[in-house]
Structure formats: structure tokens, C-alpha cells
Amino acid sequence: MEEKKAASNSGGIGGWRSILERKRDEWKTVPLNLAVIGYTDVGKSSFINAIRGLIADDQGAAPVGVKETTVDSRSYPHPNNPLLKFWDLPGFGTDRFPRQTYLTDIDVDRYDFFLLITATRFTENDTWLGNELRKRNKKYFFIRTGIGVDISNDKKAHPRTHNEEAVVRKIRESTEKHLRETGCEYAPVFLIDSYKPMKFDFDQLLYRMIQEFPNLKKHALTLSFQATYREMIRLKVAELRTRMWIAATLAGAVGAIPVPAVSASFDIVVVTFEVRFYFTQLGLDETSLKRYSKFTSIDHQQLQDTVHKCLGFNVAGVETIRELLKTAGPLMSCAAASEVVKFFPVVGSLIAAPLSFGGTQYTLKRVLGKMESAALEVIQVAEISAADADDD
């Protein structure tokens, strides 16, 4: 409210609108630096690609299969947010990176979070680093990669008695026991396979990581990650709901300006902007569906058909946003009215502003609910497809 008063005094409603727009897009200005630390051949590059929703052939992917030791820190920005960077850092305990100077060498305070990775057993160096980070109040997780390889090897070795759940449980118990014995029982451990992102702990890893961040960085991380898991969709929907008041207030600000060609019911431009943002955030747009198709090895047309079935129109069509707005129901009569008001701008601003706020909120809630259902349906299709592939 203080900002609103100051903005109104200096720039009127236009100044207040500028503040709201900055708040709406504030998450795009928050730098996030996540360090990925591990030795050669533990799957760091594959993990950095997977957590960004990429495969090795994608533009901007970390090189996979290159047999060389990381000697310099290298960052890989997330495709949805260039300020969210994953840093591939060199392992330590070598002549070049001894323990004594490692934290200084990597500039430890530069990073918001640390992901310590191994493909087998965590070494003494790994647990030493974990304890050092804890002493400095740094957040970190342990990640055990290549779980799919362990399962495949066990199946080959024990074709008659193999049990996947038993193998995963054994790896988890032995890993947690080892970390407890080395004083690292405080940090969670996640079992993942970067080539099977729909299985094991990948979704839990993303969820727990987001929970570890303070509010503004939590918002940025939630809106940056892709909608590839059920829990991520729920987090995104909750986040998108928190910004509805901004869009509704923006529309109200427009409605309160007694200027010709301005909507008296709600600002369709504001609503369209927000709906398009929801559509992309929940992975329903064509670019996101194609990326998700490659990421999960699921037929793209199957995903597109799923969205079409849920929303009732072709997501590749040029009328996507207009069709989504129609799902808002009776409030779209206000949208039609807005076109009329452009030619007959005689509705008083005192009536226009409250109608604009309420109409915008109602419309966005209806549209977001429909999109959430479609996004969850896409995930279900992907899960079923992934399960069928494993059975084969």
C-alpha cells in the first residue's frame, strides 16, 4: 500500500501499474547458482541435462561421454531462465584441488545450493565436503545416480530372484547407513537415474530442493523448472494462484482510467498475458510438449492429443488463447462487452474498476483449473508409457 501511495503521488495509476508489472516479473531477476560436484564418470553431465529437461543432443546440453576431468567450473543455464545456472565443478582431493583450499578455489559462497553426486559409494572426500558445507550453513543434498544400471546388473546376475524394489531398498539403506557413520545423516540422499527421469527420486529431489529456498528464490525456482512431475504441477499452480491478484489489480487499474478504448469490464490484454504464461508454465504449449516428448521418449502426437482432449482444441492452433478464455464461461460476456466499450466508453470508472478486478480473478481461476487438469493428464499418460516401456 505504501508503494501504491508513492506511485499514485508520482505517476498516478500508471505508476502503480508499473510497480505491479515489476512484481509480477520479479522472479526473472533473481540469480540462482546451483553447484554440482562429483568425480569423472559419475554422471554429472547427464544429471545437469536431466534436471534442465534436456537430452544430450539438445542445444545447450552439457557434453556427455567426453572422457575428461573437469578442471574449470562451467555453468549451464536453464532453458526457461538464464539466471538459473547449474555449475559443473571439479572434484577435489587431487594435487590441483586439495582439500585445504578447495572451498576457496570454487568460491563456495557464490552458490545457493550444492548437489554432491556419485555413481557408487560416497567417498571420504564426499562426506568431508558435506560436513564442511554444514559447518558453513550451506544447503546440500547427496545424489546417487545410475540406479537403472544397478537394477539391470542385478537382473542379469539373478534372473530368477531379481526384485527391483528390493534392489533399490538395499542401495538406499546401505547409502544412508554409510552417510550416518560418517556424520552426514543430516542431509537427504536421493536415488536417481538421469535416463529414467520418471522413476525413482527425481521428482522428490526437485520438490525438496525448492522447499529449501527462501521465498523469492523459491518462487523463481518453481517458475523456472519444467512441469514434468505431478508435484511440480501442483507447486506451479499454487504459485500461479498467488499472482492472480496482481493481474486482477492491473485490470482494475485499467478499468479505473476513464479513457476511450479502455475496457470497462476487464483488460483483455492483461488476461491474455497471464493465460499464455499459465499455458507455458504447465507445459501445454507446443514447444514444451516437444521438449517433454524427447525428454521422456514418449510420442509427441500422443501428448498433443491428450491436451486437445482435455481442453477441447488443438494446442498448435493460432486461436489457443482465445479458446482458453472461452472456458471461463459467463464472465466472457464481459470480454465481449470490452470490445463494445472501446466504441462506447461511457461506463463510469467507479463501476468499471471493481468489475474489472473480480471478472479477471474469476476468469483466471477457471482457466487455471482447466489447465491443471490437462497438465496432470499429460503426466499420467507419460507415467503409463514409461511403465509400459520398463515392462518391455
C-alpha positions, 0 to 999 in steps of 0.5 A, a space after each residue: 500500500 505504501 508503494 501504491 501511495 508513492 506511485 499514485 503521488 508520482 505517476 498516478 495509476 500508471 505508476 502503480 501499474 508499473 510497480 505491479 508489472 515489476 512484481 509480477 516479473 520479479 522472479 526473472 531477476 533473481 540469480 540462482 547458482 546451483 553447484 554440482 560436484 562429483 568425480 569423472 564418470 559419475 554422471 554429472 553431465 547427464 544429471 545437469 541435462 536431466 534436471 534442465 529437461 534436456 537430452 544430450 543432443 539438445 542445444 545447450 546440453 552439457 557434453 556427455 561421454 567426453 572422457 575428461 576431468 573437469 578442471 574449470 567450473 562451467 555453468 549451464 543455464 536453464 532453458 526457461 531462465 538464464 539466471 538459473 545456472 547449474 555449475 559443473 565443478 571439479 572434484 577435489 582431493 587431487 594435487 590441483 584441488 586439495 582439500 585445504 583450499 578447495 572451498 576457496 578455489 570454487 568460491 563456495 559462497 557464490 552458490 545457493 545450493 550444492 548437489 554432491 553426486 556419485 555413481 557408487 559409494 560416497 567417498 571420504 572426500 564426499 562426506 568431508 565436503 558435506 560436513 564442511 558445507 554444514 559447518 558453513 550453513 550451506 544447503 546440500 543434498 547427496 545424489 546417487 545416480 545410475 540406479 537403472 544400471 544397478 537394477 539391470 546388473 542385478 537382473 542379469 546376475 539373478 534372473 530368477 530372484 531379481 526384485 527391483 524394489 528390493 534392489 533399490 531398498 538395499 542401495 538406499 539403506 546401505 547409502 544412508 547407513 554409510 552417510 550416518 557413520 560418517 556424520 552426514 545423516 543430516 542431509 537427504 540422499 536421493 536415488 536417481 537415474 538421469 535416463 529414467 527421469 520418471 522413476 525413482 527420486 527425481 521428482 522428490 529431489 526437485 520438490 525438496 530442493 525448492 522447499 529449501 529456498 527462501 521465498 523469492 528464490 523459491 518462487 523463481 525456482 518453481 517458475 523456472 523448472 519444467 512441469 514434468 512431475 505431478 508435484 511440480 504441477 501442483 507447486 506451479 499452480 499454487 504459485 500461479 494462484 498467488 499472482 492472480 491478484 496482481 493481474 486482477 489489480 492491473 485490470 482494475 487499474 485499467 478499468 479505473 482510467 476513464 479513457 476511450 478504448 479502455 475496457 470497462 469490464 476487464 483488460 483483455 490484454 492483461 488476461 491474455 498475458 497471464 493465460 499464455 504464461 499459465 499455458 507455458 508454465 504447465 507445459 501445454 504449449 507446443 514447444 514444451 510438449 516437444 521438449 517433454 516428448 524427447 525428454 521422456 521418449 514418449 510420442 509427441 502426437 500422443 501428448 498433443 492429443 491428450 491436451 486437445 482432449 482435455 481442453 477441447 482444441 488443438 494446442 498448435 492452433 493460432 486461436 489457443 488463447 482465445 479458446 482458453 478464455 472461452 472456458 471461463 464461461 459467463 464472465 466472457 460476456 464481459 470480454 465481449 462487452 470490452 470490445 463494445 466499450 472501446 466504441 462506447 466508453 461511457 461506463 463510469 470508472 467507479 463501476 468499471 474498476 471493481 468489475 474489472 478486478 473480480 471478472 479477471 480473478 474469476 476468469 483466471 481461476 477457471 482457466 487455471 483449473 482447466 489447465 491443471 487438469 490437462 497438465 496432470 493428464 499429460 503426466 499420467 499418460 507419460 507415467 503409463 508409457 514409461 511403465 509400459 516401456 520398463 515392462 518391455 
